[in-house]
């Protein structure tokens, strides 16, 4: 969501008066999760960003490869399960660290006709800890799931965009598994609350576009699975970061690793995330075109923000943070997240990152640290504990039972400034596909 002075609907941003910030370089832990991917449509290892070389300084461990070439295909109605396992590949372990394992099928493109798709099915394995669905279309069209059913429950109610009380925010607040319709690139993860049941077996989804379109989109389904059979979600996790610098406030990939003020910001964010068992692992530093120092448009496929997010290098296991001087469109923004959550394992789209404005905004305190933590938490899957309530509209709170409603010191309140997180918020953040986990002891 965006954070700042101006607001329009539900946005992953902080507008001069909101929050979001994580940070600190910590020695990486070992990866103990499997990411299985079933791809509906398009080549799963196609990247959409620029391929130009960039200078990058990498802190600590070597990043695992989450790519690979796989030319498998699926039939027209059912993609997943054993078909995906036929395409498994495992990267080598690096020292004491295991890299991602990804099961991948390059499947099909999906047709949306008159704003809805036909039913798509996929098989969720019994040991799955989480499932991610990513839809890639073209902004400014909104995309989302129109329905999601499992053998045990309905996670997304059919027709919700016309009936849900949160629809004025493009949000399915009443869905068992909350989702947000978003321009260009949609992403959803289940479970996104500890009490959401992720049942194994056949899942069925339909897609929507708004306004209704007839087009072809690409869809990926990812599974997060434990290496150890029967393991549950660990109480700790490690988050790798790719940090991108535009020259804002004099910072670059060469200077930021040793800049005391910048490293203090990362340490402040790390302290917030440590409350819920998250630490930072590999941190990479890279430069991007200085024309992005001031972001002057945030909406549409050709906006400055979309172009900035599309510059990410091919490192989909790490969350992308971009540091700019200012973000302005109808008002000043402290920060902006590309989604809730961001698009899983997909770099180079107009939604593949988090932007943070470093230049002071006159009349406002320094909120950079909490903005990083707040916006990155959106990218990992957290919603606002309470949304702003327009006149005549219902109050919309998040789906977590241990977060407070109304003004609070919680990191994720829409007004920002807080620094606390709850245990359930920690579960959501550790469920994220960007969070990896220490390997179980033999």
C-alpha positions as CSV (number, residue, x, y, z in Angstrom):
1,X,0.0,0.0,0.0
2,X,1.1,3.5,-0.4
3,X,1.8,5.8,2.5
4,X,1.6,9.6,2.2
5,X,-0.5,12.7,2.2
6,X,-2.8,11.8,-0.6
7,X,-5.0,8.7,-0.7
8,X,-7.3,7.0,-3.2
9,X,-8.9,3.7,-2.3
10,X,-6.8,0.9,-0.8
11,X,-3.2,1.3,-1.7
12,X,0.0,-0.4,-0.4
13,X,1.6,2.9,0.5
14,X,2.3,5.4,3.2
15,X,1.2,9.0,2.5
16,X,2.9,11.7,4.6
17,X,1.5,10.2,7.8
18,X,1.7,6.3,7.6
19,X,4.4,3.7,8.2
20,X,6.7,0.9,6.8
21,X,10.3,-0.2,7.4
22,X,12.6,-3.3,7.8
23,X,16.4,-3.6,8.0
24,X,19.7,-4.8,9.2
25,X,22.3,-7.1,7.7
26,X,22.4,-10.4,9.6
27,X,24.2,-13.6,8.9
28,X,22.0,-15.8,6.7
29,X,20.4,-19.0,8.0
30,X,19.9,-22.2,6.1
31,X,16.9,-22.6,3.8
32,X,14.5,-25.3,4.9
33,X,11.5,-24.9,2.6
34,X,10.6,-26.1,-0.8
35,X,8.9,-23.8,-3.3
36,X,6.9,-25.8,-5.8
37,X,5.6,-23.9,-8.8
38,X,2.9,-24.7,-11.2
39,X,2.7,-22.1,-14.0
40,X,-0.5,-21.4,-15.8
41,X,0.5,-19.6,-19.0
42,X,3.7,-18.2,-20.3
43,X,7.2,-19.3,-19.7
44,X,7.8,-19.6,-16.0
45,X,11.4,-18.6,-16.2
46,X,10.7,-15.6,-18.4
47,X,11.7,-12.3,-16.7
48,X,10.1,-9.0,-17.6
49,X,12.8,-6.6,-16.5
50,X,15.8,-5.2,-18.2
51,X,18.7,-7.5,-18.6
52,X,21.4,-4.8,-18.4
53,X,24.3,-5.4,-16.1
54,X,24.3,-3.6,-12.8
55,X,27.0,-3.1,-10.2
56,X,26.0,-5.0,-7.0
57,X,27.6,-5.6,-3.7
58,X,26.3,-8.7,-1.9
59,X,26.5,-9.0,1.9
60,X,27.1,-12.5,3.3
61,X,25.8,-15.6,1.6
62,X,25.4,-16.6,-2.0
63,X,21.9,-16.4,-3.3
64,X,20.3,-19.6,-4.5
65,X,19.0,-19.9,-8.1
66,X,15.2,-19.9,-8.3
67,X,15.1,-20.3,-12.0
68,X,16.0,-23.1,-14.3
69,X,14.8,-24.1,-17.6
70,X,11.7,-26.4,-17.9
71,X,9.7,-26.8,-21.0
72,X,7.0,-29.1,-19.5
73,X,3.5,-28.3,-20.4
74,X,0.1,-29.1,-18.9
75,X,-3.3,-30.0,-20.2
76,X,-6.1,-27.5,-20.6
77,X,-8.0,-28.2,-17.4
78,X,-5.8,-29.5,-14.6
79,X,-2.3,-28.3,-13.8
80,X,-0.4,-29.5,-10.8
81,X,0.2,-32.4,-8.5
82,X,2.3,-35.2,-10.2
83,X,2.7,-33.2,-13.4
84,X,4.6,-30.6,-11.5
85,X,6.8,-33.1,-9.7
86,X,8.0,-34.4,-13.0
87,X,9.7,-31.1,-13.5
88,X,11.5,-30.9,-10.2
89,X,15.0,-29.6,-9.9
90,X,17.1,-29.0,-6.8
91,X,19.9,-26.5,-6.7
92,X,23.1,-27.4,-4.9
93,X,23.6,-26.6,-1.3
94,X,26.0,-23.7,-0.7
95,X,28.1,-24.3,2.4
96,X,25.7,-24.7,5.3
97,X,22.9,-23.2,3.3
98,X,20.4,-25.1,1.1
99,X,19.0,-23.1,-1.8
100,X,15.5,-23.0,-3.0
101,X,13.9,-26.1,-4.6
102,X,11.3,-25.2,-7.2
103,X,9.0,-27.5,-9.0
104,X,7.9,-25.9,-12.3
105,X,5.6,-26.6,-15.2
106,X,5.4,-24.1,-18.0
107,X,1.7,-24.4,-18.6
108,X,-0.7,-22.2,-20.4
109,X,-2.0,-18.8,-20.9
110,X,-5.5,-18.2,-19.5
111,X,-8.3,-16.6,-21.3
112,X,-10.5,-14.0,-19.6
113,X,-13.7,-13.4,-21.5
114,X,-16.1,-10.6,-20.5
115,X,-14.2,-10.1,-17.3
116,X,-14.2,-13.7,-16.1
117,X,-12.2,-16.9,-16.8
118,X,-13.2,-20.5,-16.9
119,X,-12.5,-22.6,-13.8
120,X,-8.9,-23.5,-13.3
121,X,-7.9,-26.4,-11.0
122,X,-4.6,-27.4,-9.3
123,X,-3.6,-30.0,-6.8
124,X,-2.3,-28.8,-3.4
125,X,0.1,-31.4,-1.8
126,X,-0.6,-32.7,1.7
127,X,2.5,-31.1,3.1
128,X,2.0,-27.6,1.6
129,X,2.5,-24.8,4.1
130,X,1.2,-22.1,1.7
131,X,0.0,-21.6,-1.8
132,X,0.5,-18.4,-3.9
133,X,-1.4,-17.5,-7.1
134,X,0.0,-14.7,-9.4
135,X,-1.8,-13.2,-12.3
136,X,0.0,-11.0,-14.8
137,X,-2.0,-8.8,-17.1
138,X,-1.8,-5.1,-18.2
139,X,-2.4,-2.1,-16.0
140,X,-4.6,-0.2,-15.4
141,X,-7.0,-3.1,-15.5
142,X,-7.7,-4.6,-12.1
143,X,-7.1,-8.4,-11.7
144,X,-8.0,-10.7,-8.9
145,X,-9.6,-14.1,-8.1
146,X,-13.3,-14.2,-8.6
147,X,-13.6,-17.4,-6.6
148,X,-11.4,-20.0,-4.8
149,X,-12.7,-23.2,-3.4
150,X,-10.9,-26.1,-1.8
151,X,-12.1,-29.6,-0.6
152,X,-12.8,-28.1,2.8
153,X,-13.9,-24.5,2.4
154,X,-14.5,-21.5,0.2
155,X,-11.6,-19.2,0.5
156,X,-12.8,-16.5,-1.9
157,X,-16.5,-15.9,-2.4
158,X,-17.7,-15.8,-6.1
159,X,-18.9,-12.3,-7.2
160,X,-17.3,-10.6,-4.2
161,X,-16.3,-7.5,-6.1
162,X,-20.0,-6.7,-6.4
163,X,-21.1,-7.6,-2.9
164,X,-18.3,-7.5,-0.3
165,X,-18.4,-4.7,2.2
166,X,-14.7,-4.0,1.4
167,X,-15.3,-3.8,-2.3
168,X,-15.1,0.1,-2.2
169,X,-11.4,-0.6,-1.4
170,X,-11.1,-3.3,-4.0
171,X,-10.7,-5.6,-1.0
172,X,-12.6,-8.8,-0.2
173,X,-12.8,-8.2,3.5
174,X,-15.4,-10.9,4.0
175,X,-13.5,-13.6,2.3
176,X,-12.1,-16.4,4.4
177,X,-8.8,-15.7,2.8
178,X,-8.5,-11.9,2.2
179,X,-7.5,-10.7,-1.3
180,X,-7.0,-7.3,-3.0
181,X,-7.8,-6.6,-6.6
182,X,-4.9,-4.7,-8.1
183,X,-3.9,-3.1,-11.4
184,X,-1.6,-5.1,-13.7
185,X,-0.2,-7.8,-11.5
186,X,-2.3,-9.6,-8.8
187,X,-1.0,-11.9,-6.1
188,X,-2.6,-13.9,-3.3
189,X,-1.3,-16.2,-0.7
190,X,-3.3,-18.7,1.4
191,X,-3.3,-19.0,4.3
192,X,-3.0,-15.3,5.1
193,X,-4.2,-15.7,8.6
194,X,-3.4,-18.5,11.1
195,X,-7.0,-19.6,11.3
196,X,-7.4,-20.1,7.5
197,X,-7.4,-23.8,6.7
198,X,-5.2,-24.8,3.7
199,X,-6.8,-28.1,2.7
200,X,-4.8,-30.5,0.4
201,X,-6.4,-31.8,-2.8
202,X,-8.1,-30.1,-5.7
203,X,-8.4,-26.4,-5.6
204,X,-10.6,-24.5,-8.1
205,X,-10.2,-20.8,-8.9
206,X,-11.7,-18.4,-11.4
207,X,-10.2,-15.0,-12.4
208,X,-11.7,-11.6,-12.8
209,X,-10.8,-8.4,-14.6
210,X,-12.3,-5.0,-13.9
211,X,-13.4,-3.2,-15.9
212,X,-14.4,-6.5,-17.7
213,X,-11.9,-7.4,-20.5
214,X,-11.5,-10.2,-23.0
215,X,-7.8,-10.9,-23.0
216,X,-5.1,-13.5,-22.2
217,X,-3.2,-13.4,-18.9
218,X,-0.4,-15.5,-17.4
219,X,-1.0,-17.3,-14.1
220,X,1.5,-19.0,-11.8
221,X,0.7,-21.2,-8.7
222,X,3.5,-21.7,-6.2
223,X,3.6,-24.1,-3.2
224,X,5.7,-23.6,-0.1
225,X,6.6,-26.9,1.4
226,X,8.9,-28.1,4.2
227,X,12.0,-30.1,3.5
228,X,11.3,-32.3,6.6
229,X,8.2,-34.4,6.1
230,X,5.4,-33.3,8.4
231,X,7.1,-30.1,9.6
232,X,5.0,-27.1,10.5
233,X,5.8,-23.4,9.9
234,X,8.9,-22.6,11.9
235,X,8.8,-19.9,14.6
236,X,11.8,-18.1,12.9
237,X,12.6,-17.0,9.4
238,X,15.2,-15.3,7.3
239,X,14.4,-12.6,4.7
240,X,16.9,-11.8,1.9
241,X,16.9,-8.2,0.4
242,X,17.9,-6.6,-2.8
243,X,18.5,-2.9,-2.2
244,X,18.4,-0.5,-5.2
245,X,19.8,3.1,-5.1
246,X,19.0,6.0,-7.4
247,X,21.5,8.4,-5.9
248,X,18.8,9.7,-3.5
249,X,20.3,11.5,-0.5
250,X,23.8,10.7,-1.9
251,X,23.4,7.0,-1.4
252,X,24.7,4.4,-3.8
253,X,25.5,0.7,-4.0
254,X,29.1,1.7,-3.2
255,X,28.4,4.0,-0.2
256,X,25.3,2.5,1.5
257,X,27.0,-0.6,2.9
258,X,29.3,1.6,5.0
259,X,27.0,4.6,5.6
260,X,26.3,4.8,9.3
261,X,23.0,6.5,9.0
262,X,21.7,4.1,6.4
263,X,22.9,1.0,8.3
264,X,21.2,2.4,11.4
265,X,17.9,2.5,9.5
266,X,18.3,-1.1,8.6
267,X,19.1,-2.0,12.2
268,X,16.0,-0.2,13.4
269,X,13.8,-2.2,11.0
270,X,15.6,-5.4,12.0
271,X,14.7,-4.7,15.6
272,X,11.0,-4.4,14.7
273,X,11.0,-7.6,12.7
274,X,12.9,-9.5,15.4
275,X,9.7,-9.2,17.5
276,X,8.2,-11.9,15.3
277,X,11.2,-14.1,14.6
278,X,12.4,-12.6,11.4
279,X,16.0,-11.7,10.6
280,X,17.7,-10.4,7.5
281,X,20.0,-12.7,5.6
282,X,21.7,-11.9,2.3
283,X,21.6,-8.2,1.5
284,X,22.6,-7.1,-2.0
285,X,23.3,-3.5,-3.1
286,X,22.8,-2.3,-6.7
287,X,22.4,1.0,-8.5
288,X,19.6,1.9,-10.9
289,X,19.1,4.8,-13.3
290,X,19.2,8.2,-11.4
291,X,16.2,9.4,-13.4
292,X,14.1,7.5,-10.8
293,X,15.3,9.7,-7.9
294,X,11.9,11.5,-8.1
295,X,8.9,9.4,-8.8
296,X,6.3,11.7,-10.4
297,X,3.6,9.1,-11.4
298,X,2.5,5.9,-9.6
299,X,-0.5,4.8,-11.6
300,X,-0.6,2.9,-14.9
301,X,1.8,0.6,-16.8
302,X,3.9,3.5,-18.1
303,X,4.2,5.2,-14.7
304,X,7.6,6.1,-13.1
305,X,6.9,3.7,-10.3
306,X,6.1,0.8,-12.6
307,X,9.3,1.5,-14.6
308,X,11.3,1.6,-11.4
309,X,10.0,-1.7,-10.2
310,X,10.6,-3.3,-13.6
311,X,14.4,-2.7,-13.2
312,X,14.9,-5.5,-10.7
313,X,17.6,-8.0,-11.5
314,X,16.7,-11.7,-11.8
315,X,16.8,-12.6,-8.1
316,X,13.2,-13.6,-7.3
317,X,14.0,-15.2,-3.9
318,X,14.8,-11.7,-2.5
319,X,12.5,-8.8,-1.7
320,X,13.3,-5.6,-3.7
321,X,13.6,-2.3,-1.9
322,X,14.1,0.9,-4.0
323,X,15.3,4.1,-2.4
324,X,14.3,7.4,-4.0
325,X,14.1,11.0,-3.0
326,X,10.4,11.6,-3.4
327,X,7.2,9.9,-4.6
328,X,4.5,12.4,-5.6
329,X,1.2,12.1,-7.4
330,X,-1.5,14.3,-6.0
331,X,0.5,14.4,-2.7
332,X,3.7,13.3,-1.1
333,X,4.2,9.6,-0.3
334,X,6.6,8.2,2.3
335,X,6.6,4.8,0.6
336,X,4.8,2.3,-1.7
337,X,4.5,-1.5,-1.8
338,X,3.8,-3.2,-5.1
339,X,1.2,-5.4,-3.6
340,X,-0.4,-7.2,-0.6
341,X,1.5,-9.5,-1.1
342,X,3.9,-8.7,-3.8
343,X,4.1,-11.0,-6.9
344,X,5.7,-14.2,-5.7
345,X,9.1,-15.2,-7.3
346,X,8.6,-12.7,-10.2
347,X,11.0,-9.9,-10.7
348,X,10.8,-7.2,-13.4
349,X,7.1,-6.4,-13.3
350,X,5.5,-3.1,-12.5
351,X,4.6,-4.4,-9.0
352,X,7.9,-6.2,-8.1
353,X,9.1,-4.1,-5.2
354,X,8.8,-1.5,-2.5
355,X,9.7,2.1,-3.0
356,X,10.9,4.3,-0.1
357,X,11.2,8.1,-0.2
358,X,14.3,9.3,1.7
359,X,14.0,13.1,1.3
360,X,12.4,14.9,4.3
361,X,8.8,16.0,3.8
362,X,8.3,19.5,5.2
363,X,6.0,19.5,8.3
364,X,6.4,15.8,9.0
365,X,8.8,13.8,11.3
366,X,11.4,11.4,9.9
367,X,9.3,8.2,9.3
368,X,11.7,6.4,7.0
369,X,12.5,3.5,9.4
370,X,8.8,2.7,10.1
371,X,7.9,3.2,6.5
372,X,10.4,0.6,5.3
373,X,9.1,-1.9,7.9
374,X,5.4,-1.1,7.1
375,X,5.7,-1.2,3.3
376,X,7.9,-4.4,3.3
377,X,5.3,-6.0,5.7
378,X,2.6,-5.2,3.1
379,X,4.9,-6.9,0.5
380,X,5.1,-10.0,2.7
381,X,1.3,-10.1,3.0
382,X,0.1,-7.9,6.0
383,X,-2.9,-5.6,5.6
384,X,-3.6,-2.5,7.7
385,X,-4.9,-3.3,11.1
386,X,-7.6,-0.7,10.4
387,X,-8.3,1.1,7.2
388,X,-9.2,4.8,6.8
389,X,-13.0,5.0,6.9
390,X,-14.6,7.3,4.3
391,X,-17.9,8.9,5.2
392,X,-20.8,6.5,4.7
393,X,-18.6,3.4,4.4
394,X,-18.1,0.6,6.9
395,X,-14.9,0.3,9.1
396,X,-12.6,-2.3,7.6
397,X,-10.1,-4.0,9.9
398,X,-7.8,-6.9,9.2
399,X,-8.7,-10.5,9.7
400,X,-6.3,-11.2,12.6
401,X,-7.9,-11.6,16.0
402,X,-4.9,-10.3,18.0
403,X,-4.5,-6.9,16.2
404,X,-6.2,-3.8,17.7
405,X,-8.9,-1.9,15.9
406,X,-8.6,1.8,15.6
407,X,-5.5,4.0,16.4
408,X,-2.7,2.1,17.9
409,X,1.1,1.7,18.1
410,X,0.9,-1.3,15.7
411,X,3.2,-1.1,12.8
412,X,0.4,-1.7,10.3
413,X,-2.2,0.9,11.3
414,X,-2.9,3.0,8.3
415,X,-1.7,6.2,10.0
416,X,1.7,4.7,10.5
417,X,4.3,5.5,13.1
418,X,3.9,2.4,15.3
419,X,6.6,-0.2,15.8
420,X,4.8,-3.2,17.3
421,X,3.8,-6.5,15.7
422,X,1.6,-9.3,17.1
423,X,2.2,-13.0,17.0
424,X,-0.4,-13.6,14.3
425,X,1.2,-10.9,12.1
426,X,4.4,-12.7,12.6
427,X,2.8,-16.0,11.3
428,X,1.7,-14.2,8.2
429,X,5.2,-12.7,7.6
430,X,6.9,-16.1,8.1
431,X,4.4,-17.7,5.8
432,X,5.5,-15.4,3.0
433,X,7.3,-16.9,0.1
434,X,10.2,-14.5,0.6
435,X,10.8,-15.9,4.0
436,X,13.1,-18.9,4.2
437,X,13.6,-21.1,7.3
438,X,16.5,-22.9,9.1
439,X,16.8,-26.5,8.2
440,X,15.4,-29.0,10.7
441,X,18.1,-30.9,12.7
442,X,18.7,-34.4,11.2
